[in-house]
Amino acid sequence: MQAAVVTEPGGPEVFQIQDVPPPIPGPEDVLVAVHASALNRADLLQRMGRYPGPPGTRDDIPGLEMSGTVEAVSDRVTSWQVGDRVMALLGGGGYGGQVVVHERLLMPVPDDLDLATAAAIPEVFLTAYDAMFAQCELAMGERVLIHAAGSGVGTAAIQLAAAQGNRIFGTAGSDDKLARASELGMDVGINYHDADFAEVVTEQTAGAGVQVVLDVIGAPYWAQNLRALAIRGRMVIVGMMGGSKVEVNLGALMGKRLRVHGTVLRARPLEEKAALTQQFVSRVLPLFESGTVRPIVDREFPLAEVSEAHRYMETNANFGKIILRHNS
């Protein structure tokens, strides 16, 4: 099969399209012909040699999600048939022409979505759903602060929170991204270049704060996040784009009785991933089918232009997901 291969750790130029051996399915695996994958920040780190894949994946073929069609099923597989349109969160390998996925980690592609668009769903929507609802137990009527409102996770989280009726605060670095995020359901947009988001939240909530913070930035936002949180608030950290080292004021945590969650999906065991996937299929996929939420795609690149796709992501110019198409 063909794959976009990292020839050595480095910049976007290190990718080459190569013929590599196809993956070998296990007894409960499904072989999927990949139609499209989507870029994630973890792909950039993996390309630079700073985020190795879990056991059983190739470090030189990134890709945390994909959409495609079932090519073959192993003997113990009961849920899928050849030709089914599927999508999945992966441990890696999405930049390859074929992947093997445990049958319990596959999800059906909604009928009204084309395969390229569906590739924008698994990583960001599963991350947003898990972070806000499974980890932080965001309840109807609560307020939530979502950082990087124009990112893939941000656009997914805004839509999921809006579908539940939450009041949504969001941050981004441009007024254009904030305007587009408002169209998805964000109530209050904050340009972090122009304002202290904790002050805006405090003012807009009459000092009450938000019950949940979804953070992908990390260290630079730590103190402001704590200031923005309400009594008994919850914060979940799903990324560290700005750094990982913080000086913790335990008094701030204790005084407000706050909870802080750190979470990743990639390293979780099969059973946890399967349980989350099945929850997502039953609770969130119907929202795609009804048109309540939708994947937000910024740009598509053919697999042969993977280096250009990575360069584009590094500019932070995208609003929503960047797609890598394997098929024309």
C-alpha positions in Angstrom: 0.0 0.0 0.0 1.0 3.6 -0.3 1.6 5.8 2.8 2.9 9.2 3.8 6.1 8.1 5.6 8.2 10.2 8.0 11.7 9.5 6.7 13.5 11.1 9.7 12.4 13.4 12.5 12.1 17.0 11.3 10.0 19.5 9.4 7.2 19.0 6.9 9.7 18.2 4.2 10.6 14.8 5.7 7.5 13.2 4.3 7.7 10.8 1.4 5.0 8.8 -0.3 6.3 5.2 -0.2 5.1 1.7 -0.8 5.0 -0.1 2.5 3.7 -3.5 3.6 -0.1 -3.5 4.4 -1.1 -4.1 8.1 -2.1 -7.6 9.1 -5.5 -8.0 10.8 -6.0 -9.9 14.0 -9.0 -12.2 14.6 -11.3 -9.4 15.7 -10.0 -6.7 13.3 -11.4 -5.1 10.2 -9.3 -4.1 7.3 -10.3 -0.7 6.0 -9.3 1.0 2.7 -8.6 4.5 3.8 -10.4 7.2 1.9 -9.3 10.2 4.0 -7.5 11.1 7.2 -7.3 14.4 9.1 -4.5 16.3 10.6 -4.1 16.7 14.4 -1.5 18.5 16.5 -0.2 15.2 17.6 0.8 14.4 14.0 3.1 17.4 14.0 4.8 16.2 17.2 5.1 12.6 15.9 6.7 14.0 12.7 9.3 15.7 14.8 10.0 12.6 16.8 8.4 13.9 20.0 5.2 11.8 20.2 5.8 8.1 19.5 2.8 5.9 18.8 1.5 3.2 21.1 2.7 -0.4 20.8 1.6 -2.0 17.6 1.7 1.2 15.5 4.5 2.6 13.2 6.1 5.8 14.4 6.9 6.8 10.9 3.2 6.7 9.7 1.1 9.3 11.6 -2.7 9.6 11.5 -5.1 9.4 14.4 -8.3 9.1 12.5 -9.7 8.0 9.2 -12.7 7.3 7.1 -13.0 4.6 4.5 -14.7 1.4 3.4 -14.4 -2.1 4.8 -12.2 -4.3 2.6 -12.1 -7.5 4.6 -13.3 -8.8 8.0 -11.6 -11.4 10.2 -13.2 -14.6 11.4 -14.6 -13.3 14.7 -16.0 -10.1 13.4 -19.8 -9.9 13.5 -20.6 -6.2 13.2 -19.3 -5.2 9.8 -19.4 -6.3 6.2 -17.2 -5.7 3.1 -18.3 -2.3 1.6 -19.5 -0.7 4.8 -18.6 3.0 5.1 -16.8 3.5 8.4 -14.7 5.9 10.5 -12.5 5.5 13.5 -10.1 7.0 16.0 -6.7 5.3 15.6 -3.5 4.8 17.5 -1.7 5.7 14.3 -1.4 4.8 10.7 -4.1 7.0 9.2 -1.7 8.3 6.6 -1.5 4.8 5.1 -3.7 3.4 2.4 -5.1 0.6 4.7 -5.6 0.3 8.4 -6.7 -2.5 10.7 -9.2 -1.5 13.4 -10.8 -3.6 16.1 -14.4 -4.0 15.2 -15.6 -2.3 18.4 -13.7 0.9 17.6 -15.4 1.4 14.2 -18.3 3.8 13.7 -20.7 4.0 10.8 -20.5 7.1 8.6 -23.8 8.9 8.6 -25.6 8.5 5.3 -25.7 12.2 4.4 -21.9 12.7 4.9 -19.3 12.0 2.2 -16.2 10.0 3.3 -13.8 12.9 3.2 -15.9 15.0 5.5 -16.4 12.1 7.8 -12.7 11.9 8.4 -13.0 15.2 10.3 -15.2 13.6 13.0 -13.5 10.9 15.1 -10.6 12.7 16.9 -12.1 16.0 17.7 -15.7 15.0 18.4 -14.7 12.1 20.6 -12.2 14.3 22.4 -14.7 17.0 23.0 -17.5 14.7 24.1 -15.2 12.8 26.4 -13.6 15.9 27.9 -16.8 17.9 28.6 -19.4 15.2 29.3 -17.5 12.1 30.5 -14.8 13.8 32.4 -16.3 17.1 33.5 -20.0 16.0 33.6 -21.1 19.3 31.9 -24.8 19.6 32.7 -27.6 21.3 30.9 -27.7 25.0 31.8 -24.1 25.2 32.9 -21.6 27.7 31.5 -18.4 26.4 29.7 -15.2 28.2 28.5 -13.7 26.6 25.3 -10.2 27.6 24.3 -9.0 27.6 20.7 -12.6 28.1 19.5 -11.5 27.8 15.8 -9.6 24.5 16.2 -11.0 21.1 15.4 -11.7 20.3 19.0 -13.0 23.9 19.6 -15.5 23.8 16.8 -16.7 20.3 17.9 -17.0 21.3 21.5 -19.0 24.4 20.7 -21.5 22.5 18.7 -21.9 19.8 21.3 -22.4 22.3 24.2 -24.8 24.3 22.1 -26.9 21.2 21.4 -27.3 20.8 25.1 -28.2 24.4 25.7 -25.1 25.5 27.6 -23.9 29.1 27.6 -20.6 29.1 25.8 -17.5 31.4 26.1 -14.7 30.9 23.6 -11.3 32.3 22.9 -9.4 32.7 19.7 -6.7 34.9 18.2 -8.7 36.5 15.5 -12.0 38.3 15.2 -12.8 36.2 12.1 -12.5 33.0 13.9 -14.6 34.3 16.7 -17.3 35.4 14.3 -17.4 32.0 12.6 -17.4 30.2 16.0 -20.4 32.3 17.0 -22.3 30.9 14.0 -21.8 27.4 15.5 -23.4 28.5 18.8 -20.8 30.3 20.8 -22.3 33.1 23.0 -19.4 35.2 24.0 -16.2 35.4 22.0 -12.9 36.7 23.4 -9.9 37.7 21.3 -7.0 36.7 23.6 -4.8 39.4 22.0 -7.2 42.1 23.1 -8.6 41.0 26.4 -8.0 38.9 29.6 -10.5 36.1 29.2 -10.8 35.6 32.9 -11.9 39.2 33.3 -14.4 38.9 30.5 -15.9 35.8 32.0 -16.1 37.4 35.5 -17.8 40.5 34.1 -20.2 38.6 31.9 -21.3 36.2 34.7 -21.5 38.8 37.5 -18.6 37.2 39.2 -20.0 33.7 39.2 -17.6 32.2 36.6 -18.0 29.1 34.4 -18.6 25.6 35.6 -16.3 23.9 33.0 -13.1 24.9 31.2 -11.9 22.9 28.2 -8.3 23.8 27.7 -5.9 22.9 24.9 -3.3 25.5 25.6 -1.9 24.4 29.0 0.6 26.4 31.1 0.0 30.0 29.9 -3.7 29.8 30.7 -3.5 28.0 34.1 -3.9 31.0 36.4 -6.6 32.6 34.3 -8.5 29.4 34.0 -8.6 29.1 37.8 -9.8 32.7 38.0 -12.5 32.0 35.4 -13.9 28.9 37.2 -16.9 29.0 39.4 -17.1 27.4 42.8 -16.9 23.6 42.4 -15.8 24.2 38.8 -14.1 21.6 36.6 -11.3 22.0 34.2 -10.1 19.4 31.6 -6.8 19.7 29.9 -6.6 18.0 26.5 -3.6 19.7 25.0 -0.4 21.7 25.9 0.1 23.9 22.8 1.6 26.6 25.0 3.6 24.5 27.4 3.3 22.0 30.3 5.1 23.5 33.3 3.0 25.5 35.8 3.4 26.8 39.3 0.3 25.7 41.2 -1.4 27.7 43.9 -3.1 25.0 45.9 -5.1 27.6 47.8 -6.9 28.6 44.6 -7.9 25.0 44.0 -8.9 24.4 47.6 -10.8 27.6 48.1 -13.1 27.0 45.1 -13.1 23.3 45.6 -12.0 22.8 42.0 -11.4 19.6 40.0 -8.7 19.4 37.3 -8.7 16.6 34.8 -5.9 15.6 32.5 -6.9 13.3 29.6 -5.7 11.6 26.5 -7.4 9.2 24.2 -4.5 7.6 22.3 -3.0 5.7 25.2 -6.2 4.2 26.7 -6.7 0.5 26.7 -9.1 -1.1 24.2 -11.9 -1.6 26.6 -12.0 2.1 27.5 -11.8 3.2 23.9 -14.5 0.7 22.9 -16.9 1.9 25.7 -16.4 5.6 24.7 -16.9 4.7 21.0 -20.2 3.0 21.7 -21.4 5.9 23.9 -20.5 8.3 21.1 -22.4 6.2 18.5 -25.6 6.1 20.6 -25.5 9.7 22.0 -23.7 11.8 19.4 -24.0 10.2 15.9 -27.8 11.0 15.9 -26.9 14.7 16.1 -25.0 14.4 12.8 -27.9 12.5 11.2 -30.4 15.2 12.3 -28.0 18.0 11.2 -27.7 19.4 14.7 -23.9 19.2 14.5 -21.6 18.9 11.6 -17.9 18.4 11.0 -16.1 21.7 10.1 -13.6 21.3 7.3 -11.2 24.1 6.5 -9.2 22.7 3.6 -8.5 19.4 1.8 -5.1 18.2 0.5 -4.3 15.2 -1.5 -2.0 12.7 0.3 0.9 13.6 -2.1 0.7 17.2 -0.6 1.0 16.1 3.0 4.0 18.3 3.6 2.0 21.4 2.5 -0.8 20.3 4.7 1.5 20.2 7.7 3.0 23.6 6.8 -0.5 25.0 6.6 -1.5 23.6 10.0 1.6 25.2 11.6 0.4 28.6 10.5 -2.6 28.3 12.8 -4.7 29.8 10.0 -7.2 27.0 9.8 -10.8 27.1 11.1 -11.8 23.5 11.7 -10.1 20.4 10.3 -7.5 19.9 7.6 -8.3 16.8 5.5 -5.8 14.4 3.7 -7.6 12.7 0.8 -6.1 9.3 -0.2 -8.4 9.0 -3.1 -9.4 11.5 -5.8 
